[in-house]
Amino acid sequence: MKFDLSHKDSKSSARAGSITTDHGVIQTPIFMPVGTAGSVKAVHQRELKDDIKAQIILGNTYHLYLRPGLDIIGEAGGLHKFNGWDGPILTDSGGYQVYSLSGTRKIKEDGVTFMSHIDGSRHTFTPENVMDIQRRIGADIIMAFDECTPYPCEYTYARESMEMTHRWLDRCCKRFDETESLYGYQQTLFPIVQGSVYPDLRKQSAEAIAAFGREGNAIGGLSVGEPAEKMYEMTSLVCDILPSDKPRYLMGVGTPANILECIALGIDMFDCVMPTRNARNGMLFTTQGIINIRNEKWKNDLNPIDPELGGYVSTFYSRAYLRHLIHSKEILGAQIASIHNLTFYLWLVGQAREHIIAGDFAIWKEKMTKTVSQRL
Ligand SMILES: CNc1nc2c(CCNCC3CCCC3)c3nc(N)[nH]c(=O)c3cc2[nH]1
């Protein structure tokens, strides 16, 4: 995997670059649609590629391991062959999902024992087997097995959790470096910075993670309920320590305003379930602001969803029609809203990239942050 930095903003830490993987090039800053169980909910691969212009999508070790399981994914020749997405894929390691999904879980030094949220069966994830699982799923970028430190938490808990994540990272690197890709293309391991909202722990974790010298670095333990100011403070502190010649991935972030702010702080990669999850209950992000399509006010609005955005669904379908579909729980409603929101998120980061290259990102960001956050 290669990262080329092409432009740096003069008035912020924003930068534009490109990540080259064996499944294609990713232009940064980038938003990565979440495809938890091997599919971006309600969206076809062709729509992801042609309409949304997605460049990389996410999968999830926890979900894919439990269902459909590694046998069929391995038989297919990896997730790209199984789901038909031939671009880059990143898989999260399952640490966060066990913490947020499976009711009963026990975190021990060796790993995490949990009960499947699907059938109650018991499983154990360790740094080693999570590397083997992600090798078999075959994502181009795989994440280290970490503990996403819950928020809020005591300083001592945050420190112990961070230190365990560092020990687990050491075990991940050993296992990853002594195993091969199964499908003939290269895979890359990203470590994850923790440290909760404590500046000294964040500094310590960023320095420890940077010392591993991996080809990209992630920031975890944020967007877990902390105030946005805390998210920005920790992100800024960590970005100043992580090497500038490697991509920086801020996990689980965020709203359009969060993304613009964190691009300015030096983040290159983002993922969030918001555009797809909120779409299904009618929250639309548009170039003019946020539309809650379920609201009475859109009942007779026959204008296109978002004529400025371009793209098929946002210009072909009206607000009144989409409101009707969402209210009637028509499957087409989820499809249109999901494609629209993802198109918006990719448009937003694409615009950020263009303004970084043009040299007026800081001014553009201030104006755009206000626009995208206003409620219509
Ligand atoms: C929403 N906020 C948030 N998400 C976090 C996530 C998940 C990021 N999204 C992954 C995709 C979702 C399904 C498919 C993959 C985190 N993941 C890890 N491993 N560690 C975190 O500290 C971590 C922290 C996170 N904070």
The ligand as an ORCA input file, in Angstrom:
! r2SCAN-3c Opt
* xyz 0 1
  C     -19.615      5.451     15.861
  N     -18.490      5.749     16.669
  C     -17.420      4.913     16.697
  N     -17.278      3.839     15.881
  C     -16.098      3.266     16.246
  C     -15.477      2.105     15.756
  C     -16.132      1.337     14.612
  C     -15.870      2.080     13.308
  N     -16.824      1.654     12.266
  C     -16.547      0.326     11.751
  C     -17.568     -0.073     10.722
  C     -18.962     -0.237     11.308
  C     -19.481     -1.523     10.772
  C     -18.530     -2.016      9.743
  C     -17.207     -1.404     10.091
  C     -14.268      1.682     16.383
  N     -13.658      0.535     15.942
  C     -12.544      0.088     16.591
  N     -11.952     -1.051     16.206
  N     -11.980      0.778     17.643
  C     -12.508      1.946     18.090
  O     -11.976      2.543     19.043
  C     -13.711      2.436     17.456
  C     -14.338      3.621     17.898
  C     -15.540      4.021     17.293
  N     -16.374      5.053     17.549
*
